[in-house]
Amino acid sequence: MSLNFINLIDLNDYPVSFWNEIVELGHKIKNNPFDYAEKCKGKIMATLFYEPSTRTQMSFQTAMLRLGGSLIGFDNPSTSSVSKGENLKDTTKVVSSYADILVMRHPVAGAAKAAALTADCPVINAGDGGHLHPTQTLTDLLTLREEKGRLDNLTIGLCGDLKNGRTVHSLCKALSCYKNNKFVLISTDFLRLPSYIKDVLDAHGAEYKEVESLEDVIGELDMLYMTRIQRERFASPEEYEAQKNIYVLDNHKMFGAKNDLIVMHPLPRVDEIAIEVDDDPRAMYFKQAKYGVYVRMALILTILEGNDTPAPLLFGKEKKICCPNPKCITNSENYLPKSFVGVGDNLICEFCDERALDN
């Protein structure tokens, strides 16, 4: 197990003060980028992207290049030894020995945590299935800091695929840690926020409500976070077809919003925000993508210059049960421990956060 690195698998492995330091450093980099141009000279970042990405991958690459570092990695596993059947451990173990920091995007929940168990350099989770996306959350926090001037006392609307949206899950977990934030969860019954994320909101005493109509609540919001209905997360084309295009933000709906609302989106956009909204000064999603470079520069610097206090990777107990989540990494990489932590009356898988029953 790798114990000498700071890994970023889940923001909630760290105190809020750690997130605030990264966001503040991102603000400084935004205002004076040339002051940081050679900070990673001689360092190598490996990017292992097992599923398609544009903004996350390119913003990480841009961040490292702007810091003066170099890049290795792949953006298509079919061009690597993964296509020959190599397991996750072997791939990340070898690649991490070539690099100073490793960034991973993977379609299976818990993959980044699994990689960090044995990697020879720090690991950053760039999205693991429909589970978490902590660096998008840091991007979102920097966007709120720059555009709203605060991270607390906000009414936050999250709209669309709340079930499979890893960006939504990470953002809920993070913003529930700031005072007096309220959440309006806008989705169909089929796409509601998972129970394990609601458990987090409840644990922090965060107020939230679940609604189906965007028009009915848009006037209450300080920030609206639109999300794509994710075709790749559905079990069948029929399920996807039944949910797509239910939520579309257009100028008519924006007419009912506050003048200082900001609209965010992790992108890519499909049809859920009409092109006409791009010209509204409250639309922040393209600026949000640019903020992602600054905050990832801050994160890379923080991790590479960090101390020897790692985030905990395993703190529960191994059980003779399997995680009930078929999309959990422990059900495809059989060498991994079946590790669970008790939360109230529930056992929670430490890789994907799914509830399990101790039978």
TAFEN-V748782 format. One record per residue. N is the residue number from 1. RES is the residue in one small letter. PHI is phi as a letter, one per 30 degrees, with the letter a starting at -180 (999 if undefined). PSI is psi in radians with two decimals (999 if undefined). D_LAST is the distance of its C-alpha to the last C-alpha in Angstrom with 2 decimals. Layout:
n->N res->RES phi->PHI psi->PSI d_last->D_LAST
n->N res->RES phi->PHI psi->PSI d_last->D_LAST
This chain:
n->1 res->m phi->999 psi->2.36 d_last->28.03
n->2 res->s phi->d psi->2.08 d_last->30.91
n->3 res->l phi->c psi->-0.05 d_last->31.67
n->4 res->n phi->c psi->0.27 d_last->35.33
n->5 res->f phi->b psi->2.67 d_last->35.24
n->6 res->i phi->d psi->2.07 d_last->34.68
n->7 res->n phi->c psi->2.59 d_last->32.36
n->8 res->l phi->c psi->1.68 d_last->31.94
n->9 res->i phi->c psi->-0.78 d_last->28.49
n->10 res->d phi->b psi->2.19 d_last->27.77
n->11 res->l phi->e psi->-0.57 d_last->30.59
n->12 res->n phi->d psi->-0.01 d_last->28.34
n->13 res->d phi->d psi->-0.26 d_last->27.99
n->14 res->y phi->b psi->2.76 d_last->31.56
n->15 res->p phi->d psi->2.79 d_last->33.49
n->16 res->v phi->e psi->-0.55 d_last->35.55
n->17 res->s phi->d psi->-0.57 d_last->38.65
n->18 res->f phi->d psi->-0.76 d_last->37.75
n->19 res->w phi->d psi->-0.75 d_last->37.55
n->20 res->n phi->d psi->-0.62 d_last->40.81
n->21 res->e phi->d psi->-0.72 d_last->42.53
n->22 res->i phi->d psi->-0.76 d_last->41.71
n->23 res->v phi->d psi->-0.74 d_last->42.86
n->24 res->e phi->d psi->-0.69 d_last->46.01
n->25 res->l phi->d psi->-0.68 d_last->46.74
n->26 res->g phi->e psi->-0.69 d_last->46.31
n->27 res->h phi->d psi->-0.76 d_last->48.90
n->28 res->k phi->d psi->-0.72 d_last->51.28
n->29 res->i phi->d psi->-0.73 d_last->50.91
n->30 res->k phi->e psi->-0.72 d_last->51.61
n->31 res->n phi->d psi->-0.44 d_last->54.82
n->32 res->n phi->b psi->1.11 d_last->55.96
n->33 res->p phi->d psi->-0.55 d_last->54.33
n->34 res->f phi->d psi->-0.31 d_last->57.09
n->35 res->d phi->d psi->-0.26 d_last->56.40
n->36 res->y phi->c psi->0.20 d_last->53.19
n->37 res->a phi->d psi->-0.49 d_last->54.59
n->38 res->e phi->c psi->0.26 d_last->54.48
n->39 res->k phi->d psi->-0.45 d_last->51.55
n->40 res->c phi->c psi->0.44 d_last->49.46
n->41 res->k phi->e psi->2.27 d_last->52.37
n->42 res->g phi->i psi->-0.08 d_last->51.34
n->43 res->k phi->c psi->2.63 d_last->47.60
n->44 res->i phi->b psi->2.30 d_last->45.57
n->45 res->m phi->c psi->2.28 d_last->42.67
n->46 res->a phi->c psi->2.28 d_last->40.49
n->47 res->t phi->c psi->2.02 d_last->39.06
n->48 res->l phi->c psi->1.77 d_last->36.36
n->49 res->f phi->c psi->1.81 d_last->35.95
n->50 res->y phi->d psi->-0.13 d_last->33.66
n->51 res->e phi->b psi->2.82 d_last->34.38
n->52 res->p phi->d psi->2.53 d_last->37.60
n->53 res->s phi->a psi->2.49 d_last->38.86
n->54 res->t phi->c psi->-1.17 d_last->42.29
n->55 res->r phi->d psi->-0.84 d_last->42.36
n->56 res->t phi->d psi->-0.84 d_last->39.57
n->57 res->q phi->d psi->-0.87 d_last->40.77
n->58 res->m phi->d psi->-0.58 d_last->44.44
n->59 res->s phi->d psi->-0.64 d_last->44.17
n->60 res->f phi->d psi->-0.78 d_last->42.45
n->61 res->q phi->d psi->-0.76 d_last->45.14
n->62 res->t phi->d psi->-0.74 d_last->47.87
n->63 res->a phi->e psi->-0.83 d_last->46.57
n->64 res->m phi->d psi->-0.71 d_last->46.70
n->65 res->l phi->d psi->-0.69 d_last->50.10
n->66 res->r phi->d psi->-0.41 d_last->51.51
n->67 res->l phi->d psi->-0.04 d_last->50.44
n->68 res->g phi->j psi->0.14 d_last->52.38
n->69 res->g phi->c psi->-3.07 d_last->49.51
n->70 res->s phi->b psi->2.94 d_last->48.82
n->71 res->l phi->b psi->2.51 d_last->46.15
n->72 res->i phi->b psi->3.02 d_last->44.37
n->73 res->g phi->k psi->-2.96 d_last->41.41
n->74 res->f phi->b psi->2.73 d_last->40.66
n->75 res->d phi->b psi->0.20 d_last->40.04
n->76 res->n phi->a psi->1.89 d_last->39.13
n->77 res->p phi->d psi->-0.33 d_last->36.69
n->78 res->s phi->d psi->-0.28 d_last->38.65
n->79 res->t phi->c psi->0.12 d_last->41.49
n->80 res->s phi->b psi->-3.11 d_last->39.44
n->81 res->s phi->d psi->-0.13 d_last->37.73
n->82 res->v phi->e psi->-0.64 d_last->34.52
n->83 res->s phi->d psi->-0.27 d_last->36.20
n->84 res->k phi->c psi->0.01 d_last->36.35
n->85 res->g phi->j psi->0.14 d_last->32.61
n->86 res->e phi->d psi->2.37 d_last->32.50
n->87 res->n phi->d psi->2.96 d_last->29.11
n->88 res->l phi->d psi->-0.74 d_last->28.69
n->89 res->k phi->e psi->-0.84 d_last->28.81
n->90 res->d phi->d psi->-0.73 d_last->32.08
n->91 res->t phi->d psi->-0.91 d_last->33.74
n->92 res->t phi->d psi->-0.57 d_last->33.07
n->93 res->k phi->d psi->-0.78 d_last->33.76
n->94 res->v phi->d psi->-0.89 d_last->37.14
n->95 res->v phi->d psi->-0.65 d_last->38.18
n->96 res->s phi->d psi->-0.38 d_last->37.28
n->97 res->s phi->d psi->-0.23 d_last->39.68
n->98 res->y phi->c psi->-0.28 d_last->42.45
n->99 res->a phi->b psi->2.92 d_last->41.95
n->100 res->d phi->c psi->-0.33 d_last->41.93
n->101 res->i phi->a psi->2.50 d_last->39.32
n->102 res->l phi->b psi->2.28 d_last->36.92
n->103 res->v phi->c psi->2.21 d_last->36.05
n->104 res->m phi->b psi->2.31 d_last->33.31
n->105 res->r phi->c psi->2.25 d_last->32.60
n->106 res->h phi->b psi->2.53 d_last->29.75
n->107 res->p phi->d psi->-0.12 d_last->28.22
n->108 res->v phi->c psi->2.29 d_last->24.59
n->109 res->a phi->d psi->2.33 d_last->22.67
n->110 res->g phi->j psi->-0.03 d_last->22.31
n->111 res->a phi->d psi->-0.71 d_last->25.09
n->112 res->a phi->d psi->-0.68 d_last->27.45
n->113 res->k phi->d psi->-0.71 d_last->25.01
n->114 res->a phi->d psi->-0.72 d_last->24.26
n->115 res->a phi->d psi->-0.69 d_last->28.03
n->116 res->a phi->d psi->-0.34 d_last->28.73
n->117 res->l phi->d psi->-0.58 d_last->26.66
n->118 res->t phi->b psi->0.01 d_last->29.44
n->119 res->a phi->d psi->2.67 d_last->32.40
n->120 res->d phi->c psi->0.24 d_last->35.77
n->121 res->c phi->a psi->2.95 d_last->36.79
n->122 res->p phi->d psi->2.56 d_last->35.42
n->123 res->v phi->c psi->2.35 d_last->33.24
n->124 res->i phi->c psi->2.26 d_last->33.61
n->125 res->n phi->d psi->1.96 d_last->31.16
n->126 res->a phi->c psi->0.40 d_last->33.43
n->127 res->g phi->j psi->2.09 d_last->30.69
n->128 res->d phi->b psi->1.71 d_last->27.31
n->129 res->g phi->h psi->-2.43 d_last->26.60
n->130 res->g phi->c psi->0.38 d_last->26.09
n->131 res->h phi->d psi->-1.37 d_last->24.48
n->132 res->l phi->b psi->2.77 d_last->27.23
n->133 res->h phi->b psi->1.27 d_last->30.95
n->134 res->p phi->d psi->-0.57 d_last->32.11
n->135 res->t phi->d psi->-0.44 d_last->35.67
n->136 res->q phi->d psi->-0.64 d_last->36.29
n->137 res->t phi->d psi->-0.73 d_last->35.28
n->138 res->l phi->d psi->-0.69 d_last->37.83
n->139 res->t phi->e psi->-0.78 d_last->40.32
n->140 res->d phi->d psi->-0.69 d_last->39.57
n->141 res->l phi->d psi->-0.73 d_last->40.01
n->142 res->l phi->d psi->-0.69 d_last->43.32
n->143 res->t phi->d psi->-0.80 d_last->44.44
n->144 res->l phi->d psi->-0.70 d_last->43.79
n->145 res->r phi->d psi->-0.72 d_last->45.54
n->146 res->e phi->d psi->-0.65 d_last->48.55
n->147 res->e phi->c psi->-0.48 d_last->48.83
n->148 res->k phi->c psi->-0.31 d_last->47.70
n->149 res->g phi->i psi->0.12 d_last->48.45
n->150 res->r phi->a psi->2.84 d_last->45.25
n->151 res->l phi->c psi->0.10 d_last->41.46
n->152 res->d phi->b psi->3.02 d_last->41.01
n->153 res->n phi->h psi->0.79 d_last->42.18
n->154 res->l phi->c psi->2.54 d_last->41.47
n->155 res->t phi->c psi->2.01 d_last->40.38
n->156 res->i phi->c psi->2.08 d_last->38.39
n->157 res->g phi->c psi->2.31 d_last->37.96
n->158 res->l phi->b psi->2.15 d_last->35.47
n->159 res->c phi->b psi->2.34 d_last->36.16
n->160 res->g phi->j psi->-2.23 d_last->34.83
n->161 res->d phi->d psi->1.46 d_last->31.65
n->162 res->l phi->d psi->-0.28 d_last->29.45
n->163 res->k phi->d psi->-0.84 d_last->26.25
n->164 res->n phi->c psi->-0.07 d_last->27.04
n->165 res->g phi->d psi->1.75 d_last->29.66
n->166 res->r phi->d psi->-0.54 d_last->28.69
n->167 res->t phi->d psi->-0.69 d_last->32.00
n->168 res->v phi->d psi->-0.76 d_last->31.11
n->169 res->h phi->d psi->-0.83 d_last->27.74
n->170 res->s phi->d psi->-0.71 d_last->29.46
n->171 res->l phi->d psi->-0.70 d_last->32.38
n->172 res->c phi->d psi->-0.80 d_last->30.43
n->173 res->k phi->d psi->-0.68 d_last->28.59
n->174 res->a phi->d psi->-0.93 d_last->31.98
n->175 res->l phi->d psi->-0.34 d_last->34.27
n->176 res->s phi->d psi->-0.24 d_last->32.00
n->177 res->c phi->d psi->-0.14 d_last->32.93
n->178 res->y phi->c psi->2.61 d_last->36.60
n->179 res->k phi->d psi->2.41 d_last->38.18
n->180 res->n phi->i psi->0.44 d_last->38.69
n->181 res->n phi->d psi->2.36 d_last->37.42
n->182 res->k phi->c psi->2.54 d_last->36.52
n->183 res->f phi->c psi->2.31 d_last->34.65
n->184 res->v phi->c psi->1.95 d_last->35.58
n->185 res->l phi->c psi->1.90 d_last->32.98
n->186 res->i phi->c psi->1.88 d_last->34.93
n->187 res->s phi->a psi->2.98 d_last->33.13
n->188 res->t phi->d psi->2.92 d_last->32.36
n->189 res->d phi->e psi->-0.67 d_last->29.21
n->190 res->f phi->d psi->-0.47 d_last->27.98
n->191 res->l phi->c psi->0.41 d_last->28.59
n->192 res->r phi->d psi->2.76 d_last->27.35
n->193 res->l phi->d psi->2.37 d_last->26.06
n->194 res->p phi->d psi->2.70 d_last->22.28
n->195 res->s phi->d psi->-0.62 d_last->20.25
n->196 res->y phi->d psi->-0.43 d_last->19.58
n->197 res->i phi->d psi->-0.66 d_last->23.39
n->198 res->k phi->d psi->-0.59 d_last->24.04
n->199 res->d phi->e psi->-0.67 d_last->21.78
n->200 res->v phi->d psi->-0.80 d_last->24.24
n->201 res->l phi->e psi->-0.76 d_last->27.20
n->202 res->d phi->d psi->-0.72 d_last->25.99
n->203 res->a phi->d psi->-0.55 d_last->25.41
n->204 res->h phi->c psi->0.03 d_last->29.02
n->205 res->g phi->i psi->0.45 d_last->30.41
n->206 res->a phi->d psi->2.33 d_last->31.77
n->207 res->e phi->d psi->2.34 d_last->33.29
n->208 res->y phi->a psi->2.73 d_last->32.42
n->209 res->k phi->b psi->2.64 d_last->32.99
n->210 res->e phi->c psi->2.21 d_last->32.08
n->211 res->v phi->b psi->2.90 d_last->35.05
n->212 res->e phi->c psi->-0.30 d_last->36.13
n->213 res->s phi->c psi->2.11 d_last->39.82
n->214 res->l phi->d psi->-0.74 d_last->41.16
n->215 res->e phi->e psi->-0.60 d_last->44.67
n->216 res->d phi->d psi->-0.39 d_last->43.71
n->217 res->v phi->b psi->-0.12 d_last->42.42
n->218 res->i phi->d psi->-0.52 d_last->44.27
n->219 res->g phi->d psi->-0.25 d_last->46.95
n->220 res->e phi->d psi->-0.25 d_last->44.50
n->221 res->l phi->c psi->2.50 d_last->43.34
n->222 res->d phi->c psi->-0.50 d_last->44.50
n->223 res->m phi->b psi->2.35 d_last->42.58
n->224 res->l phi->c psi->2.14 d_last->41.29
n->225 res->y phi->c psi->1.76 d_last->38.83
n->226 res->m phi->d psi->2.53 d_last->39.06
n->227 res->t phi->b psi->2.68 d_last->36.61
n->228 res->r phi->d psi->2.48 d_last->36.87
n->229 res->i phi->d psi->1.97 d_last->34.87
n->230 res->q phi->d psi->1.76 d_last->33.31
n->231 res->r phi->e psi->-0.70 d_last->33.95
n->232 res->e phi->d psi->-0.19 d_last->32.00
n->233 res->r phi->c psi->-0.08 d_last->28.67
n->234 res->f phi->c psi->2.60 d_last->28.81
n->235 res->a phi->d psi->-0.45 d_last->27.27
n->236 res->s phi->b psi->2.71 d_last->30.63
n->237 res->p phi->e psi->-0.56 d_last->34.28
n->238 res->e phi->d psi->-0.72 d_last->34.22
n->239 res->e phi->d psi->-0.75 d_last->31.57
n->240 res->y phi->d psi->-0.81 d_last->33.68
n->241 res->e phi->e psi->-0.57 d_last->36.91
n->242 res->a phi->d psi->-0.34 d_last->35.62
n->243 res->q phi->c psi->-0.42 d_last->34.98
n->244 res->k phi->d psi->2.62 d_last->37.79
n->245 res->n phi->i psi->0.24 d_last->40.90
n->246 res->i phi->d psi->-0.64 d_last->39.48
n->247 res->y phi->c psi->2.01 d_last->40.26
n->248 res->v phi->b psi->2.09 d_last->43.60
n->249 res->l phi->d psi->2.17 d_last->45.35
n->250 res->d phi->b psi->-3.13 d_last->49.13
n->251 res->n phi->d psi->-0.58 d_last->52.27
n->252 res->h phi->d psi->-0.79 d_last->52.15
n->253 res->k phi->d psi->-0.65 d_last->48.80
n->254 res->m phi->d psi->-0.45 d_last->50.00
n->255 res->f phi->e psi->-0.52 d_last->52.97
n->256 res->g phi->d psi->0.07 d_last->50.73
n->257 res->a phi->c psi->2.85 d_last->49.20
n->258 res->k phi->d psi->2.68 d_last->50.43
n->259 res->n phi->d psi->-0.47 d_last->53.19
n->260 res->d phi->c psi->0.26 d_last->51.16
n->261 res->l phi->e psi->2.54 d_last->47.90
n->262 res->i phi->c psi->2.43 d_last->46.67
n->263 res->v phi->c psi->2.16 d_last->44.88
n->264 res->m phi->c psi->2.77 d_last->42.48
n->265 res->h phi->a psi->2.30 d_last->40.66
n->266 res->p phi->d psi->-0.28 d_last->38.84
n->267 res->l phi->i psi->2.63 d_last->40.63
n->268 res->p phi->d psi->2.64 d_last->41.10
n->269 res->r phi->c psi->2.52 d_last->42.43
n->270 res->v phi->c psi->-1.53 d_last->42.66
n->271 res->d phi->b psi->0.04 d_last->43.97
n->272 res->e phi->d psi->-0.25 d_last->42.26
n->273 res->i phi->b psi->2.08 d_last->45.25
n->274 res->a phi->d psi->2.54 d_last->48.68
n->275 res->i phi->e psi->-0.54 d_last->51.14
n->276 res->e phi->d psi->-0.45 d_last->53.48
n->277 res->v phi->d psi->-0.36 d_last->51.20
n->278 res->d phi->e psi->-0.53 d_last->51.86
n->279 res->d phi->d psi->-0.08 d_last->55.24
n->280 res->d phi->d psi->2.26 d_last->53.91
n->281 res->p phi->d psi->-0.23 d_last->54.16
n->282 res->r phi->d psi->-0.14 d_last->50.77
n->283 res->a phi->d psi->2.06 d_last->49.09
n->284 res->m phi->c psi->0.06 d_last->47.64
n->285 res->y phi->d psi->-0.55 d_last->45.44
n->286 res->f phi->d psi->-0.68 d_last->48.01
n->287 res->k phi->d psi->-0.66 d_last->48.83
n->288 res->q phi->e psi->-0.75 d_last->45.10
n->289 res->a phi->d psi->-0.64 d_last->44.85
n->290 res->k phi->d psi->-0.68 d_last->47.76
n->291 res->y phi->d psi->-0.47 d_last->46.18
n->292 res->g phi->e psi->-0.58 d_last->43.29
n->293 res->v phi->d psi->-0.80 d_last->45.66
n->294 res->y phi->d psi->-0.75 d_last->46.70
n->295 res->v phi->d psi->-0.52 d_last->43.26
n->296 res->r phi->d psi->-0.56 d_last->42.04
n->297 res->m phi->e psi->-0.79 d_last->45.17
n->298 res->a phi->d psi->-0.72 d_last->44.22
n->299 res->l phi->d psi->-0.80 d_last->40.67
n->300 res->i phi->e psi->-0.81 d_last->41.95
n->301 res->l phi->d psi->-0.77 d_last->44.50
n->302 res->t phi->d psi->-0.75 d_last->42.08
n->303 res->i phi->d psi->-0.78 d_last->39.64
n->304 res->l phi->d psi->-0.45 d_last->42.40
n->305 res->e phi->c psi->0.16 d_last->44.21
n->306 res->g phi->d psi->2.99 d_last->41.10
n->307 res->n phi->d psi->-2.94 d_last->40.42
n->308 res->d phi->c psi->0.44 d_last->37.91
n->309 res->t phi->c psi->1.79 d_last->35.22
n->310 res->p phi->d psi->2.80 d_last->32.36
n->311 res->a phi->d psi->2.52 d_last->29.64
n->312 res->p phi->d psi->2.40 d_last->26.30
n->313 res->l phi->c psi->-0.76 d_last->24.33
n->314 res->l phi->b psi->2.15 d_last->21.20
n->315 res->f phi->b psi->0.08 d_last->20.45
n->316 res->g phi->c psi->-2.72 d_last->16.72
n->317 res->k phi->b psi->2.50 d_last->14.58
n->318 res->e phi->d psi->2.38 d_last->13.43
n->319 res->k phi->b psi->2.75 d_last->9.78
n->320 res->k phi->c psi->0.77 d_last->8.84
n->321 res->i phi->b psi->2.80 d_last->7.36
n->322 res->c phi->c psi->2.61 d_last->10.07
n->323 res->c phi->d psi->2.33 d_last->11.58
n->324 res->p phi->d psi->-0.13 d_last->11.76
n->325 res->n phi->d psi->1.94 d_last->15.45
n->326 res->p phi->d psi->-0.29 d_last->17.52
n->327 res->k phi->c psi->0.21 d_last->20.31
n->328 res->c phi->d psi->2.47 d_last->18.64
n->329 res->i phi->d psi->-0.48 d_last->20.59
n->330 res->t phi->d psi->-0.28 d_last->17.67
n->331 res->n phi->c psi->-0.05 d_last->17.34
n->332 res->s phi->b psi->-0.44 d_last->21.05
n->333 res->e phi->c psi->1.61 d_last->21.91
n->334 res->n phi->d psi->-0.23 d_last->19.72
n->335 res->y phi->d psi->-0.22 d_last->21.21
n->336 res->l phi->d psi->2.57 d_last->19.67
n->337 res->p phi->d psi->2.57 d_last->17.05
n->338 res->k phi->c psi->1.48 d_last->13.56
n->339 res->s phi->c psi->2.29 d_last->14.34
n->340 res->f phi->b psi->2.64 d_last->12.86
n->341 res->v phi->b psi->2.48 d_last->14.58
n->342 res->g phi->d psi->2.24 d_last->13.73
n->343 res->v phi->b psi->1.82 d_last->15.96
n->344 res->g phi->i psi->-2.22 d_last->16.14
n->345 res->d phi->c psi->0.08 d_last->12.94
n->346 res->n phi->c psi->2.63 d_last->11.67
n->347 res->l phi->c psi->2.32 d_last->10.57
n->348 res->i phi->c psi->2.21 d_last->13.42
n->349 res->c phi->d psi->2.29 d_last->14.11
n->350 res->e phi->d psi->-0.18 d_last->17.33
n->351 res->f phi->c psi->-0.72 d_last->19.04
n->352 res->c phi->c psi->-0.08 d_last->18.91
n->353 res->d phi->i psi->0.23 d_last->17.70
n->354 res->e phi->d psi->2.51 d_last->15.30
n->355 res->r phi->d psi->2.51 d_last->12.59
n->356 res->a phi->b psi->2.72 d_last->8.96
n->357 res->l phi->c psi->2.32 d_last->5.84
n->358 res->d phi->d psi->1.66 d_last->3.77
n->359 res->n phi->c psi->999 d_last->0.00
